[in-house]
Amino acid sequence: MVNPIEKLWKIYYNINSQRKSNYCRGDAMARLSDIIEQFIKELMRDAQTGMLEIQRNELADHFNCAPSQINYVLSTRFTIDKGYYIVSRRGGGGFIRIQKLHTDTKPYIGHIIYEYIGNSISQLDAARILANMEEKGILTRRERLIMDAAVNDKSLNVFSPSKDVVRASLLKSMLSVLVTG
């Protein structure tokens, strides 16, 4: 079994050597986010349970960054539409539990429909969900393109604030077919 610290340095070295020529402050933050993401994914693979529980402050100390950087990585790279479910408790005994959802199952699609889409959804978020479902093999490329066309702003010829509500309803209906059909 490889030590998590050794893994961290291997990941850091690989990312750092690939991007060394583009070093600037913004790129350094992007690299740190990439490193934290890869580190968490490695820990999840090693856990082999599909679930990982970590302490936000300990992880921040480990990477010598603010806890808000950990929050950023979790909120942008471990989202429901990417196949992760996060439970977070703050405070002294707080923790973050990251659970990998079984994306090839009907409960995953149901979770997307009821928990993530809600009453409205932007075109960008709808496209992101569909792209991730294609990437995971839930949708074919053709199915994704058809659904993308149906929820596109150009297809929804309604007043702007209502577009996101109509889009959510259409997307939920189309995804429901995957669950029931």
PyMOL commands that set and color helices and strands:
alter all, ss='L'
color gray80, all
select helices_A, chain A and resi 4-22+25-47+56-63+67-77+80-82+106-117+123-135+141-151+160-180
alter helices_A, ss='H'
color red, helices_A
select strands_A, chain A and resi 51-54+84-89+95-100
alter strands_A, ss='S'
color yellow, strands_A
deselect
rebuild
show_as cartoon
